[in-house]
Amino acid sequence: MPIHHKQRNRKNSFIKYFVTVLIIGILSFSLIYIVFFQQSVVSSQQFENYAKSLISDYNQSLNSFFPETFSNFDFYSNQSYEVTTYFSSNYGTAIMFVPSENWIFTTLTVSQRVEDTIFDNYNSLQLTKFFFQGDNTGFIAARNSNNSIIDIGMFADIGSNVLIKNVEINHVLYNCLIIKGGNQSSYWNSASAVKD
């Protein structure tokens, strides 16, 4: 009887050891997967750091290359902006800059596509749609131009950056709007601000 009892204890010990090793292995694999394959989503603070970096870097570039005409770049030479960021857990992110007397920063979390939030709920229903794919695509209009686009919809594909500057869309002027087809923090760091 004691031998049978020892065998049962060894068997139970082996099962406990095996289960423990299995759980540790699964947790380790999950952690490695999260660290290397899943990027964290952007936070409000990262959005704000990106916005300040974008403005600062652009102003430094203008000062270096166009010191005499720096004040002619009225949008960028302005130091204060009303910045609104849009975050969707499933459908992209965006940041919008409007020159302002004071620095104002707001983050909006939305459940729909950020494009639909920004351009209105009919964006997805428009018969004419722009599909943006790839790095840094978009619209740029000349200063004080009358470039107006109406009755269109637009979508930023996953991994795309859409830059919209000085364009009137559906009767709203967008001084500077950047839409990204993902919500990972790597889209909104200082390196991407310099690139954008």
N, C-alpha and C positions, 0 to 999 in steps of 0.2 A: 503493500500500500504506500509506503513512503516514496518508493521509486516512481510510482505513477503520479504522485503529488508533485515531485520534483520536475517531471516531464511537463506537467500541466503549467507549472510556474515558469519553466523555460519557454514554453510555447507562448504564454501570455506576455512574458518579457520581450520575446522576439516580435510579437504583434505590436506591442506598444512602441518598441524601438523603430519598427518599420513604419508605422503610422507617423511617428514624430519626424523621421527622416523625410518621408513623403510630403508632409505639410511644410517643412522647412524648404524643401526643394521647390515646391509650388510657389511659396511666397517669394523665394529668391528669384525664380524665373519671372514672376509677375513684376517684381520691382525692377529687374533689368529691362524688361519689356517697356515698362512705363518710362524709365529714365531715357532709354535709347530710341524708342520708336514712337512714343506718344509725347508730343510737345504740350507744355502747359498752355492754357488759354490766357489771352491777354487780360491784364487787370486795368482798372481805372488809372492807377498810378503809372503803369507802363504807357498807356495812351497819352497821359499828360507829359511824361518825359519825352515821348516821341514828338509831340507837338512843339515843345520848347526847343528840342534839338533841331527839328526841321527849320524853324524860324531862325534860330541862332546861326546854324550852318549856312543858310541861304544869305542872311545878312552879311556874314563874314565874307562869303564869296563875292557879293556885290561890292562890298567895301574894297576888296582886293583888286577886282577887275574893273570896276566902274566908280572909282572914288568921287569924281567930279559930278557924276550924274546919279549918285545913290538915291537922292531924294526924289528922283523921277520915277523910281520903282515904288509907287505909293503903297501898294499892297504889302510888300515885304519890308519896306523901311519903317512901316508902322510897328510899334513895339507891343501893342496890346491887341488882343483878339478875343472874340467870343468863340470859343471852341466847343463844338458839340460832337461827342463820339457816340456811335451806335454799335451795340453788341448784340448779336444773335447767337445763341448756343448752337444753332444748326445752319444758319444762312448768312454767314459772312459778318464783316465789320466795316465801319466807315468812320471818317473824321471830316468835319466841315469847319472851315475857318472863315470868320467874318470880321473885318477890321472893327475895332471898338475903342472906346475911351478907356476901358478897364479890362484887365484880364479876367475872363469869366470862363470857367471850365465845367462842363456838364456831361455826364455819361448816362445814356439811355439804354436800358436793356429791353429788347423787343423779342417777340416770339415768331415774327414773320421774317421774310427776306428783308435785309436792310434797304435794298433798292425800293421795295414797296413802301417801306416806312418813309423814306426820304422823298420819293417822287409821287407818292400818293397810292392809295389802294388799287387804282386802276392800272398801275404800271404793268402788272402781269397779264392784264386783259387786252393791252393794246395790240392791234394787228401788226404794227411795225415795231420790231424789237432789234436792239443792238445787242449782240452777244460778244462780250469781251473775253478774249482768251490770251494768256501769256503775260509776260512782265510789262509793266508800264505802257499801257495803251490808253487812249482817251481823246478828249476834245480840248483844244486850247484855242481861244479866240483872241483877236487883237483887242487892245485896250479901247474902251468906249465903242466897241463895234456893236452892231445890231444883229449878231448871230443868235437867232432864236430858233429853237427846235420845239415843235409842239406835237402832241398826240403820238408819242413814241414810248416804248418801254425799253428797259435795259437790264441786263443780267451780267454779273461778273462770275465767270467760271472759277472753280476751285483752283487756287494758286495764282489767280490773276490779280493785277494791280491796275485800277482804272483811275486816271488822273483827269479831273475836269476843272478847267480854270477859265473864269470870265465867260461863261456860257449861260444863256438863258434857256431853261428847259421848262416847258409848260408854264411860261410866264413868271418864272422865278429865276433870279440871277444867282448863279453859284460862283462866288469869288474864287474859292478853292475847295474842292471836294475830292477826297481820296477814298475809293471803295476797294476793299480787298475781299477776295472770294474765300477767305478762311479766317478763323479766329485765333490762330496760334500766336503766341507771344513773339515768335521769330519774325512775323510780319511787321511788328510794331516796336522794334528796338532802334538804337541809335544808328546802327549800320544801315538799316533799311531807310531811315530818315535821310541820311546822306545820299543814298541811291535815289530816293524819290525826289 
